Amino acid sequence: MRLPRFWRDKGTWNDPVVSAGILLGVAAWAGLAWVLESPALLLAAVFLGPLTGLGLGLVVVACLCRFFGKDDA
């Protein structure tokens, strides 16, 4: 399968995807803290957000590499 125009398997193309995942993780934890009205969870979001966002970004990168990577055959 050919790579989509926006995706390259090598280089710095992965960086924006992981950065967006980190921002999404922080926003999700902060939003949860706001909905639950928990200042302690908001403080924890500072640490939990980047960790879960990094994981999310790496999973997205892995899926893009796996399913949109060039076929060697």
PQR file with spaces between the fields and no chain letter, atoms N, CA, C, O and H, PARSE charges and radii, in Angstrom:
ATOM       1  N    MET     1       0.851   -1.176    0.000 -0.4000 1.5000
ATOM       2  CA   MET     1       0.000    0.000    0.000 -0.0000 2.0000
ATOM       3  C    MET     1       0.894    1.236    0.000  0.5500 1.7000
ATOM       4  O    MET     1       1.893    1.292    0.718 -0.5500 1.4000
ATOM       5  N    ARG     2       0.535    2.201   -0.793 -0.4000 1.5000
ATOM       6  CA   ARG     2       1.312    3.437   -0.842 -0.0000 2.0000
ATOM       7  C    ARG     2       1.081    4.283    0.397  0.5500 1.7000
ATOM       8  O    ARG     2       0.013    4.247    1.008 -0.5500 1.4000
ATOM       9  H    ARG     2      -0.276    2.155   -1.377  0.4000 1.0000
ATOM      10  N    LEU     3       2.105    5.043    0.751 -0.4000 1.5000
ATOM      11  CA   LEU     3       1.988    5.955    1.886 -0.0000 2.0000
ATOM      12  C    LEU     3       1.089    7.127    1.515  0.5500 1.7000
ATOM      13  O    LEU     3       1.150    7.612    0.385 -0.5500 1.4000
ATOM      14  H    LEU     3       2.973    5.072    0.255  0.4000 1.0000
ATOM      15  N    PRO     4       0.260    7.589    2.441 -0.5600 1.5000
ATOM      16  CA   PRO     4      -0.507    8.808    2.176  0.2800 2.0000
ATOM      17  C    PRO     4       0.446    9.989    2.022  0.5500 1.7000
ATOM      18  O    PRO     4       1.588    9.925    2.478 -0.5500 1.4000
ATOM      19  N    ARG     5       0.004   11.032    1.407 -0.4000 1.5000
ATOM      20  CA   ARG     5       0.861   12.197    1.181 -0.0000 2.0000
ATOM      21  C    ARG     5       1.381   12.807    2.478  0.5500 1.7000
ATOM      22  O    ARG     5       2.502   13.314    2.518 -0.5500 1.4000
ATOM      23  H    ARG     5      -0.923   11.084    1.037  0.4000 1.0000
ATOM      24  N    PHE     6       0.580   12.763    3.534 -0.4000 1.5000
ATOM      25  CA   PHE     6       0.964   13.425    4.778 -0.0000 2.0000
ATOM      26  C    PHE     6       1.930   12.590    5.593  0.5500 1.7000
ATOM      27  O    PHE     6       2.456   13.084    6.590 -0.5500 1.4000
ATOM      28  H    PHE     6      -0.331   12.351    3.501  0.4000 1.0000
ATOM      29  N    TRP     7       2.187   11.351    5.215 -0.4000 1.5000
ATOM      30  CA   TRP     7       2.948   10.469    6.094 -0.0000 2.0000
ATOM      31  C    TRP     7       4.227    9.985    5.442  0.5500 1.7000
ATOM      32  O    TRP     7       4.235    9.586    4.278 -0.5500 1.4000
ATOM      33  H    TRP     7       1.759   10.950    4.405  0.4000 1.0000
ATOM      34  N    ARG     8       5.306   10.024    6.205 -0.4000 1.5000
ATOM      35  CA   ARG     8       6.579    9.452    5.802 -0.0000 2.0000
ATOM      36  C    ARG     8       7.071    8.580    6.942  0.5500 1.7000
ATOM      37  O    ARG     8       6.941    8.951    8.108 -0.5500 1.4000
ATOM      38  H    ARG     8       5.299   10.348    7.151  0.4000 1.0000
ATOM      39  N    ASP     9       7.631    7.433    6.621 -0.4000 1.5000
ATOM      40  CA   ASP     9       8.048    6.465    7.623 -0.0000 2.0000
ATOM      41  C    ASP     9       9.353    6.874    8.316  0.5500 1.7000
ATOM      42  O    ASP     9       9.645    6.405    9.416 -0.5500 1.4000
ATOM      43  H    ASP     9       7.736    7.131    5.674  0.4000 1.0000
ATOM      44  N    LYS    10      10.119    7.729    7.686 -0.4000 1.5000
ATOM      45  CA   LYS    10      11.423    8.116    8.239 -0.0000 2.0000
ATOM      46  C    LYS    10      11.496    9.620    8.384  0.5500 1.7000
ATOM      47  O    LYS    10      10.739   10.358    7.753 -0.5500 1.4000
ATOM      48  H    LYS    10       9.881    8.110    6.792  0.4000 1.0000
ATOM      49  N    GLY    11      12.416   10.065    9.220 -0.4000 1.5000
ATOM      50  CA   GLY    11      12.621   11.498    9.388 -0.0000 2.0000
ATOM      51  C    GLY    11      11.855   12.039   10.583  0.5500 1.7000
ATOM      52  O    GLY    11      11.525   11.303   11.513 -0.5500 1.4000
ATOM      53  H    GLY    11      13.032    9.466    9.732  0.4000 1.0000
ATOM      54  N    THR    12      11.581   13.319   10.545 -0.4000 1.5000
ATOM      55  CA   THR    12      10.936   13.985   11.681 -0.0000 2.0000
ATOM      56  C    THR    12       9.421   14.060   11.527  0.5500 1.7000
ATOM      57  O    THR    12       8.769   14.818   12.245 -0.5500 1.4000
ATOM      58  H    THR    12      11.849   13.917    9.790  0.4000 1.0000
ATOM      59  N    TRP    13       8.859   13.299   10.620 -0.4000 1.5000
ATOM      60  CA   TRP    13       7.413   13.336   10.423 -0.0000 2.0000
ATOM      61  C    TRP    13       6.663   12.817   11.626  0.5500 1.7000
ATOM      62  O    TRP    13       5.500   13.170   11.820 -0.5500 1.4000
ATOM      63  H    TRP    13       9.389   12.684   10.037  0.4000 1.0000
ATOM      64  N    ASN    14       7.290   11.989   12.441 -0.4000 1.5000
ATOM      65  CA   ASN    14       6.633   11.423   13.616 -0.0000 2.0000
ATOM      66  C    ASN    14       6.472   12.454   14.736  0.5500 1.7000
ATOM      67  O    ASN    14       5.558   12.335   15.552 -0.5500 1.4000
ATOM      68  H    ASN    14       8.235   11.701   12.284  0.4000 1.0000
ATOM      69  N    ASP    15       7.343   13.457   14.786 -0.4000 1.5000
ATOM      70  CA   ASP    15       7.344   14.415   15.888 -0.0000 2.0000
ATOM      71  C    ASP    15       6.021   15.155   16.065  0.5500 1.7000
ATOM      72  O    ASP    15       5.536   15.236   17.194 -0.5500 1.4000
ATOM      73  H    ASP    15       8.085   13.553   14.123  0.4000 1.0000
ATOM      74  N    PRO    16       5.413   15.699   15.013 -0.5600 1.5000
ATOM      75  CA   PRO    16       4.130   16.392   15.219  0.2800 2.0000
ATOM      76  C    PRO    16       3.018   15.464   15.694  0.5500 1.7000
ATOM      77  O    PRO    16       2.131   15.887   16.435 -0.5500 1.4000
ATOM      78  N    VAL    17       3.061   14.210   15.275 -0.4000 1.5000
ATOM      79  CA   VAL    17       2.027   13.261   15.697 -0.0000 2.0000
ATOM      80  C    VAL    17       2.141   12.999   17.193  0.5500 1.7000
ATOM      81  O    VAL    17       1.134   12.995   17.901 -0.5500 1.4000
ATOM      82  H    VAL    17       3.782   13.867   14.673  0.4000 1.0000
ATOM      83  N    VAL    18       3.358   12.780   17.677 -0.4000 1.5000
ATOM      84  CA   VAL    18       3.572   12.529   19.103 -0.0000 2.0000
ATOM      85  C    VAL    18       3.268   13.793   19.902  0.5500 1.7000
ATOM      86  O    VAL    18       2.663   13.713   20.971 -0.5500 1.4000
ATOM      87  H    VAL    18       4.176   12.784   17.101  0.4000 1.0000
ATOM      88  N    SER    19       3.677   14.953   19.403 -0.4000 1.5000
ATOM      89  CA   SER    19       3.380   16.213   20.105 -0.0000 2.0000
ATOM      90  C    SER    19       1.882   16.461   20.207  0.5500 1.7000
ATOM      91  O    SER    19       1.393   16.915   21.242 -0.5500 1.4000
ATOM      92  H    SER    19       4.169   15.018   18.534  0.4000 1.0000
ATOM      93  N    ALA    20       1.160   16.166   19.147 -0.4000 1.5000
ATOM      94  CA   ALA    20      -0.300   16.317   19.187 -0.0000 2.0000
ATOM      95  C    ALA    20      -0.913   15.340   20.183  0.5500 1.7000
ATOM      96  O    ALA    20      -1.877   15.679   20.868 -0.5500 1.4000
ATOM      97  H    ALA    20       1.556   15.797   18.307  0.4000 1.0000
ATOM      98  N    GLY    21      -0.368   14.145   20.269 -0.4000 1.5000
ATOM      99  CA   GLY    21      -0.847   13.174   21.248 -0.0000 2.0000
ATOM     100  C    GLY    21      -0.629   13.664   22.672  0.5500 1.7000
ATOM     101  O    GLY    21      -1.490   13.487   23.534 -0.5500 1.4000
ATOM     102  H    GLY    21       0.416   13.870   19.712  0.4000 1.0000
ATOM     103  N    ILE    22       0.519   14.278   22.917 -0.4000 1.5000
ATOM     104  CA   ILE    22       0.802   14.804   24.251 -0.0000 2.0000
ATOM     105  C    ILE    22      -0.163   15.939   24.594  0.5500 1.7000
ATOM     106  O    ILE    22      -0.699   15.988   25.701 -0.5500 1.4000
ATOM     107  H    ILE    22       1.218   14.422   22.217  0.4000 1.0000
ATOM     108  N    LEU    23      -0.382   16.840   23.655 -0.4000 1.5000
ATOM     109  CA   LEU    23      -1.344   17.929   23.903 -0.0000 2.0000
ATOM     110  C    LEU    23      -2.751   17.384   24.137  0.5500 1.7000
ATOM     111  O    LEU    23      -3.478   17.878   24.999 -0.5500 1.4000
ATOM     112  H    LEU    23       0.053   16.800   22.755  0.4000 1.0000
ATOM     113  N    LEU    24      -3.124   16.385   23.382 -0.4000 1.5000
ATOM     114  CA   LEU    24      -4.446   15.776   23.562 -0.0000 2.0000
ATOM     115  C    LEU    24      -4.552   15.090   24.918  0.5500 1.7000
ATOM     116  O    LEU    24      -5.599   15.152   25.562 -0.5500 1.4000
ATOM     117  H    LEU    24      -2.533   15.984   22.681  0.4000 1.0000
ATOM     118  N    GLY    25      -3.479   14.436   25.360 -0.4000 1.5000
ATOM     119  CA   GLY    25      -3.474   13.793   26.676 -0.0000 2.0000
ATOM     120  C    GLY    25      -3.629   14.794   27.803  0.5500 1.7000
ATOM     121  O    GLY    25      -4.402   14.567   28.734 -0.5500 1.4000
ATOM     122  H    GLY    25      -2.628   14.386   24.837  0.4000 1.0000
ATOM     123  N    VAL    26      -2.898   15.905   27.728 -0.4000 1.5000
ATOM     124  CA   VAL    26      -3.007   16.943   28.764 -0.0000 2.0000
ATOM     125  C    VAL    26      -4.412   17.550   28.759  0.5500 1.7000
ATOM     126  O    VAL    26      -5.001   17.776   29.817 -0.5500 1.4000
ATOM     127  H    VAL    26      -2.270   16.088   26.972  0.4000 1.0000
ATOM     128  N    ALA    27      -4.940   17.811   27.569 -0.4000 1.5000
ATOM     129  CA   ALA    27      -6.283   18.391   27.478 -0.0000 2.0000
ATOM     130  C    ALA    27      -7.339   17.430   28.022  0.5500 1.7000
ATOM     131  O    ALA    27      -8.279   17.857   28.692 -0.5500 1.4000
ATOM     132  H    ALA    27      -4.462   17.628   26.710  0.4000 1.0000
ATOM     133  N    ALA    28      -7.191   16.152   27.741 -0.4000 1.5000
ATOM     134  CA   ALA    28      -8.173   15.173   28.219 -0.0000 2.0000
ATOM     135  C    ALA    28      -8.147   15.067   29.742  0.5500 1.7000
ATOM     136  O    ALA    28      -9.201   15.056   30.377 -0.5500 1.4000
ATOM     137  H    ALA    28      -6.427   15.805   27.197  0.4000 1.0000
ATOM     138  N    TRP    29      -6.954   14.989   30.336 -0.4000 1.5000
ATOM     139  CA   TRP    29      -6.869   14.906   31.801 -0.0000 2.0000
ATOM     140  C    TRP    29      -7.338   16.194   32.464  0.5500 1.7000
ATOM     141  O    TRP    29      -8.004   16.149   33.498 -0.5500 1.4000
ATOM     142  H    TRP    29      -6.097   14.998   29.820  0.4000 1.0000
ATOM     143  N    ALA    30      -7.000   17.341   31.882 -0.4000 1.5000
ATOM     144  CA   ALA    30      -7.454   18.615   32.440 -0.0000 2.0000
ATOM     145  C    ALA    30      -8.972   18.744   32.319  0.5500 1.7000
ATOM     146  O    ALA    30      -9.629   19.244   33.232 -0.5500 1.4000
ATOM     147  H    ALA    30      -6.459   17.377   31.042  0.4000 1.0000
ATOM     148  N    GLY    31      -9.525   18.296   31.198 -0.4000 1.5000
ATOM     149  CA   GLY    31     -10.974   18.317   31.025 -0.0000 2.0000
ATOM     150  C    GLY    31     -11.675   17.406   32.025  0.5500 1.7000
ATOM     151  O    GLY    31     -12.717   17.766   32.574 -0.5500 1.4000
ATOM     152  H    GLY    31      -8.991   17.890   30.456  0.4000 1.0000
ATOM     153  N    LEU    32     -11.107   16.236   32.259 -0.4000 1.5000
ATOM     154  CA   LEU    32     -11.674   15.328   33.253 -0.0000 2.0000
ATOM     155  C    LEU    32     -11.617   15.947   34.645  0.5500 1.7000
ATOM     156  O    LEU    32     -12.564   15.828   35.422 -0.5500 1.4000
ATOM     157  H    LEU    32     -10.261   15.944   31.813  0.4000 1.0000
ATOM     158  N    ALA    33     -10.509   16.603   34.954 -0.4000 1.5000
ATOM     159  CA   ALA    33     -10.382   17.264   36.256 -0.0000 2.0000
ATOM     160  C    ALA    33     -11.405   18.388   36.396  0.5500 1.7000
ATOM     161  O    ALA    33     -11.956   18.602   37.476 -0.5500 1.4000
ATOM     162  H    ALA    33      -9.740   16.699   34.322  0.4000 1.0000
ATOM     163  N    TRP    34     -11.656   19.103   35.304 -0.4000 1.5000
ATOM     164  CA   TRP    34     -12.613   20.200   35.351 -0.0000 2.0000
ATOM     165  C    TRP    34     -14.030   19.663   35.533  0.5500 1.7000
ATOM     166  O    TRP    34     -14.812   20.219   36.304 -0.5500 1.4000
ATOM     167  H    TRP    34     -11.208   18.929   34.426  0.4000 1.0000
ATOM     168  N    VAL    35     -14.360   18.584   34.827 -0.4000 1.5000
ATOM     169  CA   VAL    35     -15.702   18.001   34.935 -0.0000 2.0000
ATOM     170  C    VAL    35     -15.935   17.449   36.336  0.5500 1.7000
ATOM     171  O    VAL    35     -17.015   17.612   36.905 -0.5500 1.4000
ATOM     172  H    VAL    35     -13.724   18.133   34.201  0.4000 1.0000
ATOM     173  N    LEU    36     -14.918   16.798   36.886 -0.4000 1.5000
ATOM     174  CA   LEU    36     -15.051   16.219   38.225 -0.0000 2.0000
ATOM     175  C    LEU    36     -14.796   17.226   39.341  0.5500 1.7000
ATOM     176  O    LEU    36     -14.944   16.907   40.521 -0.5500 1.4000
ATOM     177  H    LEU    36     -14.041   16.665   36.423  0.4000 1.0000
ATOM     178  N    GLU    37     -14.409   18.454   38.957 -0.4000 1.5000
ATOM     179  CA   GLU    37     -14.104   19.527   39.910 -0.0000 2.0000
ATOM     180  C    GLU    37     -13.097   19.070   40.954  0.5500 1.7000
ATOM     181  O    GLU    37     -13.312   19.211   42.158 -0.5500 1.4000
ATOM     182  H    GLU    37     -14.288   18.713   37.999  0.4000 1.0000
ATOM     183  N    SER    38     -11.991   18.518   40.461 -0.4000 1.5000
ATOM     184  CA   SER    38     -10.958   17.969   41.338 -0.0000 2.0000
ATOM     185  C    SER    38      -9.624   18.682   41.106  0.5500 1.7000
ATOM     186  O    SER    38      -8.956   18.429   40.103 -0.5500 1.4000
ATOM     187  H    SER    38     -11.816   18.403   39.483  0.4000 1.0000
ATOM     188  N    PRO    39      -9.231   19.571   42.023 -0.5600 1.5000
ATOM     189  CA   PRO    39      -7.934   20.235   41.875  0.2800 2.0000
ATOM     190  C    PRO    39      -6.756   19.261   41.948  0.5500 1.7000
ATOM     191  O    PRO    39      -5.726   19.484   41.312 -0.5500 1.4000
ATOM     192  N    ALA    40      -6.905   18.190   42.716 -0.4000 1.5000
ATOM     193  CA   ALA    40      -5.829   17.205   42.810 -0.0000 2.0000
ATOM     194  C    ALA    40      -5.635   16.505   41.467  0.5500 1.7000
ATOM     195  O    ALA    40      -4.500   16.245   41.067 -0.5500 1.4000
ATOM     196  H    ALA    40      -7.742   18.008   43.233  0.4000 1.0000
ATOM     197  N    LEU    41      -6.715   16.200   40.773 -0.4000 1.5000
ATOM     198  CA   LEU    41      -6.608   15.571   39.466 -0.0000 2.0000
ATOM     199  C    LEU    41      -6.036   16.540   38.440  0.5500 1.7000
ATOM     200  O    LEU    41      -5.336   16.126   37.516 -0.5500 1.4000
ATOM     201  H    LEU    41      -7.637   16.412   41.098  0.4000 1.0000
ATOM     202  N    LEU    42      -6.329   17.820   38.596 -0.4000 1.5000
ATOM     203  CA   LEU    42      -5.749   18.824   37.708 -0.0000 2.0000
ATOM     204  C    LEU    42      -4.233   18.877   37.886  0.5500 1.7000
ATOM     205  O    LEU    42      -3.488   18.992   36.912 -0.5500 1.4000
ATOM     206  H    LEU    42      -6.897   18.156   39.347  0.4000 1.0000
ATOM     207  N    LEU    43      -3.790   18.794   39.124 -0.4000 1.5000
ATOM     208  CA   LEU    43      -2.350   18.753   39.381 -0.0000 2.0000
ATOM     209  C    LEU    43      -1.746   17.470   38.822  0.5500 1.7000
ATOM     210  O    LEU    43      -0.651   17.488   38.262 -0.5500 1.4000
ATOM     211  H    LEU    43      -4.395   18.701   39.915  0.4000 1.0000
ATOM     212  N    ALA    44      -2.452   16.370   38.974 -0.4000 1.5000
ATOM     213  CA   ALA    44      -1.974   15.096   38.437 -0.0000 2.0000
ATOM     214  C    ALA    44      -1.963   15.108   36.914  0.5500 1.7000
ATOM     215  O    ALA    44      -1.178   14.386   36.299 -0.5500 1.4000
ATOM     216  H    ALA    44      -3.342   16.356   39.429  0.4000 1.0000
ATOM     217  N    ALA    45      -2.818   15.914   36.297 -0.4000 1.5000
ATOM     218  CA   ALA    45      -2.867   15.998   34.841 -0.0000 2.0000
ATOM     219  C    ALA    45      -1.561   16.526   34.269  0.5500 1.7000
ATOM     220  O    ALA    45      -1.212   16.227   33.127 -0.5500 1.4000
ATOM     221  H    ALA    45      -3.456   16.501   36.796  0.4000 1.0000
ATOM     222  N    VAL    46      -0.844   17.304   35.056 -0.4000 1.5000
ATOM     223  CA   VAL    46       0.451   17.818   34.607 -0.0000 2.0000
ATOM     224  C    VAL    46       1.421   16.662   34.355  0.5500 1.7000
ATOM     225  O    VAL    46       2.271   16.746   33.468 -0.5500 1.4000
ATOM     226  H    VAL    46      -1.128   17.547   35.984  0.4000 1.0000
ATOM     227  N    PHE    47       1.296   15.606   35.118 -0.4000 1.5000
ATOM     228  CA   PHE    47       2.182   14.448   34.957 -0.0000 2.0000
ATOM     229  C    PHE    47       1.535   13.337   34.120  0.5500 1.7000
ATOM     230  O    PHE    47       2.202   12.708   33.299 -0.5500 1.4000
ATOM     231  H    PHE    47       0.606   15.538   35.838  0.4000 1.0000
ATOM     232  N    LEU    48       0.237   13.099   34.331 -0.4000 1.5000
ATOM     233  CA   LEU    48      -0.445   12.026   33.616 -0.0000 2.0000
ATOM     234  C    LEU    48      -0.673   12.356   32.141  0.5500 1.7000
ATOM     235  O    LEU    48      -0.608   11.474   31.285 -0.5500 1.4000
ATOM     236  H    LEU    48      -0.305   13.610   34.998  0.4000 1.0000
ATOM     237  N    GLY    49      -0.936   13.606   31.855 -0.4000 1.5000
ATOM     238  CA   GLY    49      -1.215   14.020   30.480 -0.0000 2.0000
ATOM     239  C    GLY    49      -0.083   13.717   29.513  0.5500 1.7000
ATOM     240  O    GLY    49      -0.310   13.067   28.492 -0.5500 1.4000
ATOM     241  H    GLY    49      -0.989   14.322   32.551  0.4000 1.0000
ATOM     242  N    PRO    50       1.140   14.174   29.807 -0.5600 1.5000
ATOM     243  CA   PRO    50       2.238   13.870   28.885  0.2800 2.0000
ATOM     244  C    PRO    50       2.543   12.378   28.776  0.5500 1.7000
ATOM     245  O    PRO    50       2.916   11.901   27.704 -0.5500 1.4000
ATOM     246  N    LEU    51       2.390   11.646   29.857 -0.4000 1.5000
ATOM     247  CA   LEU    51       2.677   10.209   29.796 -0.0000 2.0000
ATOM     248  C    LEU    51       1.671    9.466   28.928  0.5500 1.7000
ATOM     249  O    LEU    51       2.053    8.684   28.057 -0.5500 1.4000
ATOM     250  H    LEU    51       2.087   12.033   30.728  0.4000 1.0000
ATOM     251  N    THR    52       0.391    9.710   29.164 -0.4000 1.5000
ATOM     252  CA   THR    52      -0.616    9.036   28.355 -0.0000 2.0000
ATOM     253  C    THR    52      -0.622    9.579   26.924  0.5500 1.7000
ATOM     254  O    THR    52      -0.870    8.830   25.979 -0.5500 1.4000
ATOM     255  H    THR    52       0.081   10.346   29.872  0.4000 1.0000
ATOM     256  N    GLY    53      -0.355   10.859   26.764 -0.4000 1.5000
ATOM     257  CA   GLY    53      -0.276   11.439   25.418 -0.0000 2.0000
ATOM     258  C    GLY    53       0.886   10.884   24.618  0.5500 1.7000
ATOM     259  O    GLY    53       0.765   10.655   23.415 -0.5500 1.4000
ATOM     260  H    GLY    53      -0.154   11.467   27.531  0.4000 1.0000
ATOM     261  N    LEU    54       2.016   10.665   25.285 -0.4000 1.5000
ATOM     262  CA   LEU    54       3.163   10.056   24.611 -0.0000 2.0000
ATOM     263  C    LEU    54       2.812    8.649   24.147  0.5500 1.7000
ATOM     264  O    LEU    54       3.126    8.253   23.025 -0.5500 1.4000
ATOM     265  H    LEU    54       2.114   10.850   26.263  0.4000 1.0000
ATOM     266  N    GLY    55       2.161    7.907   25.025 -0.4000 1.5000
ATOM     267  CA   GLY    55       1.730    6.561   24.647 -0.0000 2.0000
ATOM     268  C    GLY    55       0.765    6.593   23.473  0.5500 1.7000
ATOM     269  O    GLY    55       0.885    5.792   22.546 -0.5500 1.4000
ATOM     270  H    GLY    55       1.907    8.229   25.937  0.4000 1.0000
ATOM     271  N    LEU    56      -0.192    7.515   23.508 -0.4000 1.5000
ATOM     272  CA   LEU    56      -1.154    7.651   22.418 -0.0000 2.0000
ATOM     273  C    LEU    56      -0.456    8.009   21.112  0.5500 1.7000
ATOM     274  O    LEU    56      -0.749    7.434   20.064 -0.5500 1.4000
ATOM     275  H    LEU    56      -0.290    8.165   24.260  0.4000 1.0000
ATOM     276  N    GLY    57       0.469    8.962   21.182 -0.4000 1.5000
ATOM     277  CA   GLY    57       1.202    9.370   19.977 -0.0000 2.0000
ATOM     278  C    GLY    57       2.026    8.236   19.400  0.5500 1.7000
ATOM     279  O    GLY    57       2.066    8.057   18.183 -0.5500 1.4000
ATOM     280  H    GLY    57       0.707    9.430   22.033  0.4000 1.0000
ATOM     281  N    LEU    58       2.680    7.472   20.251 -0.4000 1.5000
ATOM     282  CA   LEU    58       3.485    6.353   19.761 -0.0000 2.0000
ATOM     283  C    LEU    58       2.619    5.259   19.156  0.5500 1.7000
ATOM     284  O    LEU    58       3.019    4.621   18.183 -0.5500 1.4000
ATOM     285  H    LEU    58       2.647    7.617   21.240  0.4000 1.0000
ATOM     286  N    VAL    59       1.436    5.035   19.720 -0.4000 1.5000
ATOM     287  CA   VAL    59       0.517    4.042   19.146 -0.0000 2.0000
ATOM     288  C    VAL    59       0.044    4.494   17.765  0.5500 1.7000
ATOM     289  O    VAL    59      -0.039    3.685   16.841 -0.5500 1.4000
ATOM     290  H    VAL    59       1.110    5.554   20.511  0.4000 1.0000
ATOM     291  N    VAL    60      -0.262    5.767   17.626 -0.4000 1.5000
ATOM     292  CA   VAL    60      -0.689    6.284   16.320 -0.0000 2.0000
ATOM     293  C    VAL    60       0.437    6.156   15.304  0.5500 1.7000
ATOM     294  O    VAL    60       0.202    5.746   14.168 -0.5500 1.4000
ATOM     295  H    VAL    60      -0.194    6.424   18.376  0.4000 1.0000
ATOM     296  N    VAL    61       1.661    6.504   15.702 -0.4000 1.5000
ATOM     297  CA   VAL    61       2.813    6.368   14.808 -0.0000 2.0000
ATOM     298  C    VAL    61       3.020    4.908   14.424  0.5500 1.7000
ATOM     299  O    VAL    61       3.269    4.602   13.258 -0.5500 1.4000
ATOM     300  H    VAL    61       1.853    6.838   16.626  0.4000 1.0000
ATOM     301  N    ALA    62       2.919    4.016   15.390 -0.4000 1.5000
ATOM     302  CA   ALA    62       3.095    2.587   15.096 -0.0000 2.0000
ATOM     303  C    ALA    62       2.028    2.091   14.118  0.5500 1.7000
ATOM     304  O    ALA    62       2.332    1.322   13.206 -0.5500 1.4000
ATOM     305  H    ALA    62       2.717    4.265   16.337  0.4000 1.0000
ATOM     306  N    CYS    63       0.795    2.523   14.305 -0.4000 1.5000
ATOM     307  CA   CYS    63      -0.275    2.113   13.388 -0.0000 2.0000
ATOM     308  C    CYS    63      -0.049    2.676   11.984  0.5500 1.7000
ATOM     309  O    CYS    63      -0.240    1.974   10.991 -0.5500 1.4000
ATOM     310  H    CYS    63       0.548    3.147   15.046  0.4000 1.0000
ATOM     311  N    LEU    64       0.354    3.937   11.906 -0.4000 1.5000
ATOM     312  CA   LEU    64       0.617    4.525   10.591 -0.0000 2.0000
ATOM     313  C    LEU    64       1.772    3.823    9.891  0.5500 1.7000
ATOM     314  O    LEU    64       1.710    3.577    8.686 -0.5500 1.4000
ATOM     315  H    LEU    64       0.509    4.508   12.712  0.4000 1.0000
ATOM     316  N    CYS    65       2.823    3.499   10.637 -0.4000 1.5000
ATOM     317  CA   CYS    65       3.957    2.793   10.044 -0.0000 2.0000
ATOM     318  C    CYS    65       3.559    1.382    9.624  0.5500 1.7000
ATOM     319  O    CYS    65       3.987    0.898    8.576 -0.5500 1.4000
ATOM     320  H    CYS    65       2.873    3.699   11.616  0.4000 1.0000
ATOM     321  N    ARG    66       2.760    0.741   10.420 -0.4000 1.5000
ATOM     322  CA   ARG    66       2.394   -0.649   10.154 -0.0000 2.0000
ATOM     323  C    ARG    66       1.441   -0.765    8.968  0.5500 1.7000
ATOM     324  O    ARG    66       1.655   -1.589    8.079 -0.5500 1.4000
ATOM     325  H    ARG    66       2.412    1.135   11.271  0.4000 1.0000
ATOM     326  N    PHE    67       0.404    0.043    8.949 -0.4000 1.5000
ATOM     327  CA   PHE    67      -0.633   -0.114    7.946 -0.0000 2.0000
ATOM     328  C    PHE    67      -0.419    0.729    6.703  0.5500 1.7000
ATOM     329  O    PHE    67      -1.011    0.435    5.665 -0.5500 1.4000
ATOM     330  H    PHE    67       0.229    0.713    9.671  0.4000 1.0000
ATOM     331  N    PHE    68       0.399    1.761    6.766 -0.4000 1.5000
ATOM     332  CA   PHE    68       0.646    2.601    5.609 -0.0000 2.0000
ATOM     333  C    PHE    68       2.092    2.550    5.157  0.5500 1.7000
ATOM     334  O    PHE    68       2.504    3.346    4.313 -0.5500 1.4000
ATOM     335  H    PHE    68       0.880    2.001    7.609  0.4000 1.0000
ATOM     336  N    GLY    69       2.873    1.624    5.706 -0.4000 1.5000
ATOM     337  CA   GLY    69       4.276    1.479    5.330 -0.0000 2.0000
ATOM     338  C    GLY    69       4.406    0.855    3.955  0.5500 1.7000
ATOM     339  O    GLY    69       3.479    0.231    3.438 -0.5500 1.4000
ATOM     340  H    GLY    69       2.538    0.978    6.392  0.4000 1.0000
ATOM     341  N    LYS    70       5.579    1.039    3.380 -0.4000 1.5000
ATOM     342  CA   LYS    70       5.826    0.466    2.058 -0.0000 2.0000
ATOM     343  C    LYS    70       5.979   -1.039    2.168  0.5500 1.7000
ATOM     344  O    LYS    70       6.584   -1.547    3.112 -0.5500 1.4000
ATOM     345  H    LYS    70       6.332    1.546    3.800  0.4000 1.0000
ATOM     346  N    ASP    71       5.434   -1.735    1.213 -0.4000 1.5000
ATOM     347  CA   ASP    71       5.574   -3.184    1.162 -0.0000 2.0000
ATOM     348  C    ASP    71       6.946   -3.519    0.584  0.5500 1.7000
ATOM     349  O    ASP    71       7.350   -2.955   -0.432 -0.5500 1.4000
ATOM     350  H    ASP    71       4.942   -1.323    0.446  0.4000 1.0000
ATOM     351  N    ASP    72       7.655   -4.432    1.230 -0.4000 1.5000
ATOM     352  CA   ASP    72       8.980   -4.825    0.745 -0.0000 2.0000
ATOM     353  C    ASP    72       8.896   -5.803   -0.412  0.5500 1.7000
ATOM     354  O    ASP    72       9.858   -5.971   -1.161 -0.5500 1.4000
ATOM     355  H    ASP    72       7.327   -4.890    2.056  0.4000 1.0000
ATOM     356  N    ALA    73       7.763   -6.439   -0.556 -0.4000 1.5000
ATOM     357  CA   ALA    73       7.642   -7.462   -1.606 -0.0000 2.0000
ATOM     358  C    ALA    73       7.391   -6.860   -2.967  0.5500 1.7000
ATOM     359  O    ALA    73       7.266   -7.589   -3.951 -0.5500 1.4000
ATOM     360  H    ALA    73       6.981   -6.303    0.052  0.4000 1.0000
